[in-house]
Amino acid sequence: MTTKNWRAVMPKTAGISSSASQNSDTAQFVSIALFSGVGLLASLIVVLLRMHGVF
């Protein structure tokens, strides 16, 4: 009987904690994606400038 009650309560708690952790995961993903995008853009600029003999 206690297992049945535990299973009924578990999804509610998991839903609350997963939404909070999902927001945190989304924020981490956005920051990593922006950092990677800036790095790729900087690399592309360096490659293009080296092709034109600036560096």
C-alpha positions in Angstrom: 0.0 0.0 0.0 2.8 2.5 0.8 4.4 1.9 -2.6 1.1 2.7 -4.4 0.9 6.0 -2.5 4.5 6.8 -3.1 4.1 6.3 -6.9 1.0 8.6 -6.9 3.0 11.3 -5.1 6.2 10.9 -7.1 5.1 12.4 -10.5 3.9 15.5 -8.8 7.2 16.2 -7.1 9.1 15.2 -10.2 7.1 17.6 -12.3 7.9 20.5 -10.0 11.6 19.7 -9.8 11.9 18.9 -13.5 10.4 22.3 -14.5 12.9 24.1 -12.3 15.8 22.1 -13.5 14.6 22.4 -17.1 14.7 26.2 -16.8 18.2 25.9 -15.4 19.2 23.5 -18.2 17.8 25.9 -20.8 19.7 28.8 -19.3 22.9 26.8 -19.4 22.3 25.7 -23.0 21.7 29.2 -24.1 24.9 30.5 -22.5 26.9 27.6 -23.9 25.4 28.2 -27.4 26.1 31.9 -27.3 29.7 31.3 -26.2 30.2 28.7 -28.9 28.6 31.0 -31.5 30.9 33.9 -30.6 33.9 31.6 -30.8 33.0 30.3 -34.2 32.4 33.8 -35.5 35.8 34.9 -34.2 37.4 31.9 -35.8 35.7 32.6 -39.1 36.8 36.2 -39.1 40.4 35.2 -38.4 40.3 32.6 -41.2 38.9 35.2 -43.7 41.4 37.8 -42.6 44.3 35.4 -43.1 43.1 34.5 -46.6 43.3 38.2 -47.4 46.8 38.5 -45.9 45.9 40.7 -42.9 47.5 38.4 -40.4 
